Amino acid sequence: MERYLEDYQKRRLTERFDILTAVNILKSQGYDDDELIAEIIRVFYVDLDTFNEVVSAAA
């Protein structure tokens, strides 16, 4: 995943499909469920309610 130097450069993830895609990419890179949220918020602004729904549905 891309790394940004400044918070204002982060993309917003609010759509379920986009969050699911990001989660799948992170899992393919070896991140487990406990590490997902920490990593994803480093890279994106995330709708946490939708993120939790996506992770719960995937489990």
N, C-alpha and C positions, 0 to 999 in steps of 0.2 A: 504494500500500500504506500501511497505517496506520503511524504512527511512535509509539513508546512512549517515555516519559521514563525509566522504570526497567526494569532487566532482569527483575525479578520479574513484570512485567506481560506478558511475551512469551508467546505461544501456543506450544505444542509441536507440531511437525510430525513425526510418526513414520509415518503411513500413506502409502503410495505415491501414492494418489489425491490426497491433500491437497498433497503436495509437487509433484506434476505440475501441479495447479491453480495453485499459487503460481508455478511456473516459467513456465507459459503466460501468466499475468497480467504478470509482469515482462517477458517477451519482447514482449508486445503493447504495452508501454510503451516499447519501444526498447532494452532492455538486451540486450547480447550475451552469449555464453556465458562470457566472461572476467569479466564484471561480476556475473553471477548469484549466485555464492556470497557475495560481499561484501555485496550488497544483502539477500539472504535472511536472513543471520545477524544483520543489524541489526534485523530485524523479528521473527524467530522463533528458537526453539531447534529445530534441525533434526537429524534422524538422518542423519549425513553419509554413511554407507554407502548408505542408500536414496537419498539425493540424488544420489550419484554414479551409481548404477544408472539412475535416471530420466534424468539428463542424457545418459549414454552411450547409452541406448536411443533417445532423441530425436534424437541426432546422425546 
